Amino acid sequence: MKEIEVFIDTEEIAEFFFQELIKRGYAPNEEEVEEIADITFDYLIAKSIIDEEPEEDTY
């Protein structure tokens, strides 16, 4: 299987979940969607779908 490089941003995940929950009639707060995003990220790591790498400082 070919390996590809993917960048996953938890802020982007949080925004996606927020918009999708609003469409479905829910009213989540910012803290809730951030927790869901973190859980999703942890799930992807646990399933070996992604590997967490430290962010590089861009100075």
PDB file of N, CA, C and O in Angstrom:
ATOM      1  N   MET A   1       0.839  -1.173   0.000  1.00  0.00           N
ATOM      2  CA  MET A   1       0.000   0.000   0.000  1.00  0.00           C
ATOM      3  C   MET A   1       0.891   1.245   0.000  1.00  0.00           C
ATOM      4  O   MET A   1       1.894   1.305   0.712  1.00  0.00           O
ATOM      5  N   LYS A   2       0.516   2.220  -0.795  1.00  0.00           N
ATOM      6  CA  LYS A   2       1.279   3.453  -0.909  1.00  0.00           C
ATOM      7  C   LYS A   2       0.994   4.360   0.287  1.00  0.00           C
ATOM      8  O   LYS A   2      -0.155   4.496   0.710  1.00  0.00           O
ATOM      9  N   GLU A   3       2.032   4.972   0.824  1.00  0.00           N
ATOM     10  CA  GLU A   3       1.874   5.894   1.939  1.00  0.00           C
ATOM     11  C   GLU A   3       1.756   7.308   1.395  1.00  0.00           C
ATOM     12  O   GLU A   3       2.519   7.709   0.517  1.00  0.00           O
ATOM     13  N   ILE A   4       0.796   8.061   1.922  1.00  0.00           N
ATOM     14  CA  ILE A   4       0.638   9.456   1.529  1.00  0.00           C
ATOM     15  C   ILE A   4       0.730  10.328   2.775  1.00  0.00           C
ATOM     16  O   ILE A   4       0.474   9.866   3.887  1.00  0.00           O
ATOM     17  N   GLU A   5       1.091  11.569   2.584  1.00  0.00           N
ATOM     18  CA  GLU A   5       1.197  12.498   3.698  1.00  0.00           C
ATOM     19  C   GLU A   5      -0.090  13.312   3.786  1.00  0.00           C
ATOM     20  O   GLU A   5      -0.515  13.936   2.814  1.00  0.00           O
ATOM     21  N   VAL A   6      -0.700  13.294   4.967  1.00  0.00           N
ATOM     22  CA  VAL A   6      -1.961  13.998   5.193  1.00  0.00           C
ATOM     23  C   VAL A   6      -1.798  14.889   6.419  1.00  0.00           C
ATOM     24  O   VAL A   6      -1.244  14.464   7.433  1.00  0.00           O
ATOM     25  N   PHE A   7      -2.275  16.107   6.325  1.00  0.00           N
ATOM     26  CA  PHE A   7      -2.244  17.027   7.454  1.00  0.00           C
ATOM     27  C   PHE A   7      -3.666  17.182   7.978  1.00  0.00           C
ATOM     28  O   PHE A   7      -4.581  17.516   7.225  1.00  0.00           O
ATOM     29  N   ILE A   8      -3.845  16.937   9.269  1.00  0.00           N
ATOM     30  CA  ILE A   8      -5.164  17.028   9.883  1.00  0.00           C
ATOM     31  C   ILE A   8      -5.115  18.099  10.964  1.00  0.00           C
ATOM     32  O   ILE A   8      -4.285  18.051  11.871  1.00  0.00           O
ATOM     33  N   ASP A   9      -6.009  19.054  10.849  1.00  0.00           N
ATOM     34  CA  ASP A   9      -6.075  20.189  11.764  1.00  0.00           C
ATOM     35  C   ASP A   9      -7.307  20.025  12.645  1.00  0.00           C
ATOM     36  O   ASP A   9      -8.428  19.976  12.139  1.00  0.00           O
ATOM     37  N   THR A  10      -7.108  19.938  13.969  1.00  0.00           N
ATOM     38  CA  THR A  10      -8.262  19.743  14.851  1.00  0.00           C
ATOM     39  C   THR A  10      -9.207  20.941  14.826  1.00  0.00           C
ATOM     40  O   THR A  10     -10.405  20.781  15.060  1.00  0.00           O
ATOM     41  N   GLU A  11      -8.694  22.132  14.549  1.00  0.00           N
ATOM     42  CA  GLU A  11      -9.583  23.292  14.428  1.00  0.00           C
ATOM     43  C   GLU A  11     -10.504  23.133  13.218  1.00  0.00           C
ATOM     44  O   GLU A  11     -11.678  23.500  13.267  1.00  0.00           O
ATOM     45  N   GLU A  12      -9.961  22.586  12.140  1.00  0.00           N
ATOM     46  CA  GLU A  12     -10.770  22.334  10.943  1.00  0.00           C
ATOM     47  C   GLU A  12     -11.815  21.247  11.220  1.00  0.00           C
ATOM     48  O   GLU A  12     -12.957  21.346  10.772  1.00  0.00           O
ATOM     49  N   ILE A  13     -11.413  20.216  11.960  1.00  0.00           N
ATOM     50  CA  ILE A  13     -12.360  19.161  12.340  1.00  0.00           C
ATOM     51  C   ILE A  13     -13.474  19.756  13.200  1.00  0.00           C
ATOM     52  O   ILE A  13     -14.648  19.450  12.993  1.00  0.00           O
ATOM     53  N   ALA A  14     -13.110  20.602  14.162  1.00  0.00           N
ATOM     54  CA  ALA A  14     -14.100  21.222  15.044  1.00  0.00           C
ATOM     55  C   ALA A  14     -15.101  22.050  14.245  1.00  0.00           C
ATOM     56  O   ALA A  14     -16.305  21.974  14.490  1.00  0.00           O
ATOM     57  N   GLU A  15     -14.614  22.834  13.299  1.00  0.00           N
ATOM     58  CA  GLU A  15     -15.505  23.655  12.468  1.00  0.00           C
ATOM     59  C   GLU A  15     -16.434  22.779  11.637  1.00  0.00           C
ATOM     60  O   GLU A  15     -17.619  23.080  11.497  1.00  0.00           O
ATOM     61  N   PHE A  16     -15.891  21.690  11.085  1.00  0.00           N
ATOM     62  CA  PHE A  16     -16.706  20.766  10.299  1.00  0.00           C
ATOM     63  C   PHE A  16     -17.822  20.178  11.152  1.00  0.00           C
ATOM     64  O   PHE A  16     -18.983  20.183  10.742  1.00  0.00           O
ATOM     65  N   PHE A  17     -17.482  19.669  12.339  1.00  0.00           N
ATOM     66  CA  PHE A  17     -18.502  19.094  13.219  1.00  0.00           C
ATOM     67  C   PHE A  17     -19.525  20.141  13.644  1.00  0.00           C
ATOM     68  O   PHE A  17     -20.720  19.852  13.707  1.00  0.00           O
ATOM     69  N   PHE A  18     -19.063  21.355  13.937  1.00  0.00           N
ATOM     70  CA  PHE A  18     -19.981  22.421  14.330  1.00  0.00           C
ATOM     71  C   PHE A  18     -21.021  22.660  13.238  1.00  0.00           C
ATOM     72  O   PHE A  18     -22.221  22.696  13.511  1.00  0.00           O
ATOM     73  N   GLN A  19     -20.551  22.825  11.998  1.00  0.00           N
ATOM     74  CA  GLN A  19     -21.471  23.079  10.885  1.00  0.00           C
ATOM     75  C   GLN A  19     -22.427  21.907  10.663  1.00  0.00           C
ATOM     76  O   GLN A  19     -23.617  22.115  10.427  1.00  0.00           O
ATOM     77  N   GLU A  20     -21.916  20.687  10.738  1.00  0.00           N
ATOM     78  CA  GLU A  20     -22.756  19.507  10.524  1.00  0.00           C
ATOM     79  C   GLU A  20     -23.783  19.336  11.642  1.00  0.00           C
ATOM     80  O   GLU A  20     -24.923  18.954  11.378  1.00  0.00           O
ATOM     81  N   LEU A  21     -23.394  19.613  12.874  1.00  0.00           N
ATOM     82  CA  LEU A  21     -24.346  19.508  13.989  1.00  0.00           C
ATOM     83  C   LEU A  21     -25.437  20.570  13.879  1.00  0.00           C
ATOM     84  O   LEU A  21     -26.602  20.293  14.164  1.00  0.00           O
ATOM     85  N   ILE A  22     -25.068  21.781  13.470  1.00  0.00           N
ATOM     86  CA  ILE A  22     -26.061  22.847  13.263  1.00  0.00           C
ATOM     87  C   ILE A  22     -27.060  22.424  12.189  1.00  0.00           C
ATOM     88  O   ILE A  22     -28.266  22.601  12.361  1.00  0.00           O
ATOM     89  N   LYS A  23     -26.563  21.859  11.071  1.00  0.00           N
ATOM     90  CA  LYS A  23     -27.449  21.394   9.992  1.00  0.00           C
ATOM     91  C   LYS A  23     -28.439  20.355  10.483  1.00  0.00           C
ATOM     92  O   LYS A  23     -29.555  20.256   9.971  1.00  0.00           O
ATOM     93  N   ARG A  24     -28.025  19.574  11.485  1.00  0.00           N
ATOM     94  CA  ARG A  24     -28.869  18.490  11.995  1.00  0.00           C
ATOM     95  C   ARG A  24     -29.741  18.927  13.172  1.00  0.00           C
ATOM     96  O   ARG A  24     -30.407  18.102  13.797  1.00  0.00           O
ATOM     97  N   GLY A  25     -29.733  20.215  13.467  1.00  0.00           N
ATOM     98  CA  GLY A  25     -30.626  20.738  14.487  1.00  0.00           C
ATOM     99  C   GLY A  25     -30.056  20.801  15.895  1.00  0.00           C
ATOM    100  O   GLY A  25     -30.793  21.060  16.847  1.00  0.00           O
ATOM    101  N   TYR A  26     -28.761  20.571  16.043  1.00  0.00           N
ATOM    102  CA  TYR A  26     -28.135  20.663  17.358  1.00  0.00           C
ATOM    103  C   TYR A  26     -27.530  22.044  17.538  1.00  0.00           C
ATOM    104  O   TYR A  26     -27.263  22.746  16.562  1.00  0.00           O
ATOM    105  N   ALA A  27     -27.315  22.430  18.786  1.00  0.00           N
ATOM    106  CA  ALA A  27     -26.719  23.724  19.081  1.00  0.00           C
ATOM    107  C   ALA A  27     -25.496  23.524  19.979  1.00  0.00           C
ATOM    108  O   ALA A  27     -25.540  23.841  21.168  1.00  0.00           O
ATOM    109  N   PRO A  28     -24.410  23.002  19.415  1.00  0.00           N
ATOM    110  CA  PRO A  28     -23.220  22.742  20.227  1.00  0.00           C
ATOM    111  C   PRO A  28     -22.492  24.036  20.578  1.00  0.00           C
ATOM    112  O   PRO A  28     -22.556  25.023  19.845  1.00  0.00           O
ATOM    113  N   ASN A  29     -21.802  24.008  21.711  1.00  0.00           N
ATOM    114  CA  ASN A  29     -20.966  25.173  22.016  1.00  0.00           C
ATOM    115  C   ASN A  29     -19.534  24.885  21.575  1.00  0.00           C
ATOM    116  O   ASN A  29     -19.201  23.758  21.209  1.00  0.00           O
ATOM    117  N   GLU A  30     -18.704  25.902  21.614  1.00  0.00           N
ATOM    118  CA  GLU A  30     -17.336  25.784  21.104  1.00  0.00           C
ATOM    119  C   GLU A  30     -16.544  24.703  21.840  1.00  0.00           C
ATOM    120  O   GLU A  30     -15.817  23.929  21.217  1.00  0.00           O
ATOM    121  N   GLU A  31     -16.686  24.654  23.152  1.00  0.00           N
ATOM    122  CA  GLU A  31     -15.953  23.656  23.944  1.00  0.00           C
ATOM    123  C   GLU A  31     -16.346  22.230  23.551  1.00  0.00           C
ATOM    124  O   GLU A  31     -15.492  21.347  23.476  1.00  0.00           O
ATOM    125  N   GLU A  32     -17.628  22.011  23.302  1.00  0.00           N
ATOM    126  CA  GLU A  32     -18.102  20.674  22.921  1.00  0.00           C
ATOM    127  C   GLU A  32     -17.514  20.222  21.585  1.00  0.00           C
ATOM    128  O   GLU A  32     -17.048  19.089  21.466  1.00  0.00           O
ATOM    129  N   VAL A  33     -17.533  21.093  20.591  1.00  0.00           N
ATOM    130  CA  VAL A  33     -17.004  20.675  19.287  1.00  0.00           C
ATOM    131  C   VAL A  33     -15.488  20.519  19.317  1.00  0.00           C
ATOM    132  O   VAL A  33     -14.942  19.697  18.581  1.00  0.00           O
ATOM    133  N   GLU A  34     -14.800  21.292  20.153  1.00  0.00           N
ATOM    134  CA  GLU A  34     -13.356  21.106  20.293  1.00  0.00           C
ATOM    135  C   GLU A  34     -13.056  19.744  20.915  1.00  0.00           C
ATOM    136  O   GLU A  34     -12.110  19.071  20.506  1.00  0.00           O
ATOM    137  N   GLU A  35     -13.853  19.335  21.899  1.00  0.00           N
ATOM    138  CA  GLU A  35     -13.688  18.012  22.512  1.00  0.00           C
ATOM    139  C   GLU A  35     -13.954  16.908  21.491  1.00  0.00           C
ATOM    140  O   GLU A  35     -13.218  15.924  21.432  1.00  0.00           O
ATOM    141  N   ILE A  36     -15.001  17.072  20.689  1.00  0.00           N
ATOM    142  CA  ILE A  36     -15.314  16.079  19.651  1.00  0.00           C
ATOM    143  C   ILE A  36     -14.158  15.993  18.651  1.00  0.00           C
ATOM    144  O   ILE A  36     -13.784  14.900  18.227  1.00  0.00           O
ATOM    145  N   ALA A  37     -13.598  17.132  18.280  1.00  0.00           N
ATOM    146  CA  ALA A  37     -12.472  17.145  17.341  1.00  0.00           C
ATOM    147  C   ALA A  37     -11.265  16.418  17.935  1.00  0.00           C
ATOM    148  O   ALA A  37     -10.607  15.639  17.245  1.00  0.00           O
ATOM    149  N   ASP A  38     -10.975  16.671  19.208  1.00  0.00           N
ATOM    150  CA  ASP A  38      -9.857  15.992  19.865  1.00  0.00           C
ATOM    151  C   ASP A  38     -10.091  14.489  19.946  1.00  0.00           C
ATOM    152  O   ASP A  38      -9.170  13.703  19.725  1.00  0.00           O
ATOM    153  N   ILE A  39     -11.319  14.088  20.260  1.00  0.00           N
ATOM    154  CA  ILE A  39     -11.660  12.662  20.322  1.00  0.00           C
ATOM    155  C   ILE A  39     -11.498  12.030  18.948  1.00  0.00           C
ATOM    156  O   ILE A  39     -10.978  10.920  18.832  1.00  0.00           O
ATOM    157  N   THR A  40     -11.938  12.724  17.912  1.00  0.00           N
ATOM    158  CA  THR A  40     -11.805  12.214  16.543  1.00  0.00           C
ATOM    159  C   THR A  40     -10.338  12.029  16.181  1.00  0.00           C
ATOM    160  O   THR A  40      -9.963  11.011  15.599  1.00  0.00           O
ATOM    161  N   PHE A  41      -9.511  13.004  16.523  1.00  0.00           N
ATOM    162  CA  PHE A  41      -8.080  12.925  16.245  1.00  0.00           C
ATOM    163  C   PHE A  41      -7.461  11.732  16.974  1.00  0.00           C
ATOM    164  O   PHE A  41      -6.690  10.971  16.389  1.00  0.00           O
ATOM    165  N   ASP A  42      -7.807  11.574  18.264  1.00  0.00           N
ATOM    166  CA  ASP A  42      -7.306  10.439  19.050  1.00  0.00           C
ATOM    167  C   ASP A  42      -7.756   9.111  18.453  1.00  0.00           C
ATOM    168  O   ASP A  42      -6.997   8.142  18.451  1.00  0.00           O
ATOM    169  N   TYR A  43      -8.977   9.063  17.950  1.00  0.00           N
ATOM    170  CA  TYR A  43      -9.499   7.846  17.318  1.00  0.00           C
ATOM    171  C   TYR A  43      -8.683   7.492  16.073  1.00  0.00           C
ATOM    172  O   TYR A  43      -8.327   6.330  15.872  1.00  0.00           O
ATOM    173  N   LEU A  44      -8.390   8.483  15.248  1.00  0.00           N
ATOM    174  CA  LEU A  44      -7.604   8.241  14.037  1.00  0.00           C
ATOM    175  C   LEU A  44      -6.204   7.727  14.374  1.00  0.00           C
ATOM    176  O   LEU A  44      -5.665   6.883  13.658  1.00  0.00           O
ATOM    177  N   ILE A  45      -5.621   8.228  15.451  1.00  0.00           N
ATOM    178  CA  ILE A  45      -4.313   7.738  15.896  1.00  0.00           C
ATOM    179  C   ILE A  45      -4.442   6.312  16.419  1.00  0.00           C
ATOM    180  O   ILE A  45      -3.631   5.453  16.075  1.00  0.00           O
ATOM    181  N   ALA A  46      -5.457   6.049  17.251  1.00  0.00           N
ATOM    182  CA  ALA A  46      -5.652   4.715  17.836  1.00  0.00           C
ATOM    183  C   ALA A  46      -5.859   3.649  16.764  1.00  0.00           C
ATOM    184  O   ALA A  46      -5.428   2.509  16.935  1.00  0.00           O
ATOM    185  N   LYS A  47      -6.508   4.003  15.674  1.00  0.00           N
ATOM    186  CA  LYS A  47      -6.762   3.066  14.580  1.00  0.00           C
ATOM    187  C   LYS A  47      -5.616   3.024  13.568  1.00  0.00           C
ATOM    188  O   LYS A  47      -5.721   2.371  12.530  1.00  0.00           O
ATOM    189  N   SER A  48      -4.536   3.716  13.874  1.00  0.00           N
ATOM    190  CA  SER A  48      -3.352   3.779  13.009  1.00  0.00           C
ATOM    191  C   SER A  48      -3.670   4.325  11.620  1.00  0.00           C
ATOM    192  O   SER A  48      -3.024   3.967  10.635  1.00  0.00           O
ATOM    193  N   ILE A  49      -4.661   5.183  11.556  1.00  0.00           N
ATOM    194  CA  ILE A  49      -5.001   5.840  10.297  1.00  0.00           C
ATOM    195  C   ILE A  49      -4.033   6.997  10.060  1.00  0.00           C
ATOM    196  O   ILE A  49      -3.663   7.299   8.926  1.00  0.00           O
ATOM    197  N   ILE A  50      -3.633   7.635  11.160  1.00  0.00           N
ATOM    198  CA  ILE A  50      -2.658   8.719  11.094  1.00  0.00           C
ATOM    199  C   ILE A  50      -1.608   8.505  12.174  1.00  0.00           C
ATOM    200  O   ILE A  50      -1.828   7.754  13.125  1.00  0.00           O
ATOM    201  N   ASP A  51      -0.468   9.168  12.024  1.00  0.00           N
ATOM    202  CA  ASP A  51       0.578   9.221  13.040  1.00  0.00           C
ATOM    203  C   ASP A  51       0.701  10.669  13.467  1.00  0.00           C
ATOM    204  O   ASP A  51       0.698  11.575  12.633  1.00  0.00           O
ATOM    205  N   GLU A  52       0.807  10.883  14.764  1.00  0.00           N
ATOM    206  CA  GLU A  52       0.964  12.248  15.249  1.00  0.00           C
ATOM    207  C   GLU A  52       2.430  12.633  15.179  1.00  0.00           C
ATOM    208  O   GLU A  52       3.298  11.924  15.689  1.00  0.00           O
ATOM    209  N   GLU A  53       2.693  13.760  14.545  1.00  0.00           N
ATOM    210  CA  GLU A  53       4.041  14.296  14.472  1.00  0.00           C
ATOM    211  C   GLU A  53       4.021  15.686  15.073  1.00  0.00           C
ATOM    212  O   GLU A  53       3.064  16.434  14.875  1.00  0.00           O
ATOM    213  N   PRO A  54       5.065  16.040  15.804  1.00  0.00           N
ATOM    214  CA  PRO A  54       5.098  17.382  16.402  1.00  0.00           C
ATOM    215  C   PRO A  54       5.086  18.457  15.322  1.00  0.00           C
ATOM    216  O   PRO A  54       5.658  18.289  14.245  1.00  0.00           O
ATOM    217  N   GLU A  55       4.420  19.565  15.636  1.00  0.00           N
ATOM    218  CA  GLU A  55       4.378  20.675  14.689  1.00  0.00           C
ATOM    219  C   GLU A  55       5.746  21.322  14.609  1.00  0.00           C
ATOM    220  O   GLU A  55       6.458  21.431  15.607  1.00  0.00           O
ATOM    221  N   GLU A  56       6.103  21.748  13.411  1.00  0.00           N
ATOM    222  CA  GLU A  56       7.368  22.446  13.218  1.00  0.00           C
ATOM    223  C   GLU A  56       7.126  23.936  13.371  1.00  0.00           C
ATOM    224  O   GLU A  56       6.153  24.476  12.846  1.00  0.00           O
ATOM    225  N   ASP A  57       8.027  24.598  14.102  1.00  0.00           N
ATOM    226  CA  ASP A  57       7.925  26.049  14.224  1.00  0.00           C
ATOM    227  C   ASP A  57       8.362  26.681  12.914  1.00  0.00           C
ATOM    228  O   ASP A  57       9.364  26.281  12.321  1.00  0.00           O
ATOM    229  N   THR A  58       7.608  27.663  12.473  1.00  0.00           N
ATOM    230  CA  THR A  58       7.942  28.341  11.219  1.00  0.00           C
ATOM    231  C   THR A  58       8.420  29.755  11.532  1.00  0.00           C
ATOM    232  O   THR A  58       7.645  30.709  11.465  1.00  0.00           O
ATOM    233  N   TYR A  59       9.690  29.883  11.871  1.00  0.00           N
ATOM    234  CA  TYR A  59      10.277  31.188  12.174  1.00  0.00           C
ATOM    235  C   TYR A  59      11.097  31.653  11.024  1.00  0.00           C
ATOM    236  O   TYR A  59      11.680  32.736  11.079  1.00  0.00           O
TER     237      TYR A  59
END
